[in-house]
């Protein structure tokens, strides 16, 4: 937004300069000297302005130059400095993560957890049967070990 304003101000100042230059290029008697090429700017952007347009452009340029903050204030502003530091830290973190990702990729590793592929129905049934078998064996052992005293320190067996 301020860049557009700056461009408009520069354009206004240039137009005003061209207008002043064009009006001052006349002779002492008020007639313009067409044979003097030393003050003519060789550009197709030369615009011929009337006095009211030049005054309007000058007022617009002056109003745009008036500002409550200077560029130095903006640069030295603490919030601006903090935002700049946070931006640099984010960029640094992004670079570090990219380097880590590249290293892991070259080593053939991924950052994700080691997860096996989805189990098929047959593999799932096999795991369920194995679990059931293990649980049955444990319950059988617990049922037969009631008569055997495994705690030798306790005399209540």
N, C-alpha and C positions, 0 to 999 in steps of 0.2 A: 504494500500500500504506500509506504513512504518512498519507495523507488519510483512509483508512478508520479508522485508529487515532485520528486527531484527531477525527473525527466521533463515534466511540464515547466518547472522553473527554469531549467537550462534552455528549453526551447523558447520560453518567453524572453529570457535575457538575450539570447542570440538574435531573436527578431527585433528586440528593442535596439540592440547594438547596430544591426543592419539598418534599421530606420534612422538612427542618429547619424550613422556614417553616410547614408544616402542624402540626408538633409544637409549635412555639413560639407558635402562635396561641391556645392555651388560656388560660384565666383563671388567677388566682393560686391558686384552690382545685383546679386540675387539670381542671376542666370546660371544654369548648370553648365559646366564645361565637359562636353562629351568626349573630348580628345584626351583627357587625363585618365589613363588606365592604371595608375599606380595605387589608387584607393579602391578599386573594384575587386571584390572577392569573386574568383572564378568558380561559382557553384550554381547549380540550377535551383537551389533552395532560397535564393534571394526573393524576399516578398516585399511588395510595396505597401506600406501601411499608411493610413491616414492618422492624424494627430489623436483623435479620440480612441482609436484602437491601440495606439502606442501607450497612451496614458492608462488605459484599462489593463494592458499587459503589465505595465510597470507596477500598478497597484496590486495586481494578482501576485506578481513575483515578490513584492515586499511583504504581503500578508503570508506567503508561504515561508519566507525566511524567518519570521518571528516564531520562536519556539521556547517552551519553558525548560526543556532539557537539552543539554548539549551532547554531542557524540561522546565526549570524554566522560560525562556522567553515566551514560549508558554502558560504556566499556568498563568503568570502575564500579558499577553497581554490584553489590554483594550477591543479589539473586542471580544476576547474569553470570557471575563467576561460578556460583554453585551449579547452575544449569550446565555450564560449559564443562565443569569437572565431572558431573554425572554423565554427560554425553560421552566424554572421553573414556570414562570407566566402562560404560556399556559397550563402546566400540572395542575396548581392550578385551572384555569378557567374550565378545563374539569372536574375536580373533583367536583367543585361547581355546574356545570350544571347537572352532574349526580345525585348529592344529591337533587337538586331542582326537577328534573324529577321524582325521586323516591318518594319524598314527595307528589308531585301533583298526581302521579299515585295512591298512597295509599289513597289520599283524593277523588279520583274519578274525578279529574279535568284534563283538558288537556291545553296545552299552546296555542292551536289554537283558532281562533275566534269562537264565538258562531254562527254557520251557520246552518240554518235548511236544511233538506234534499231537494233535487230537487223537485220542484212542478210538480204535474201531470198536464195534459192539463185541466182537470176539475177544479182543484184548481186555475189555472192561469185564466181561464175564469171567475170564481167567483170573483177573485180580480179585473179583468178588469171591470166587471159589477158594482162592488161596487165603484170603482173609478169613473166610468162614472156617476153613480147615485149621488155621492157626488158633482161632478162638476156641474151637472144639478141643484141640489138644491142650490148651491152657486150662479149660474147665475140667477136663479129665484129670490132669495133674493136680489141680487144686482139690479135687474130690478125693483122690487117693492119698494125698499128703496130710490129711486131717489126723491120721493115726500115727504119723511119724513126727517126732518132736525134733525140730531143727535148731531150737534155741537151747544151747547147753548151759547157759548161765542161769536160765530160769528153771527152777525146780518144780514148776507146776505141771509139767508134762505128764 
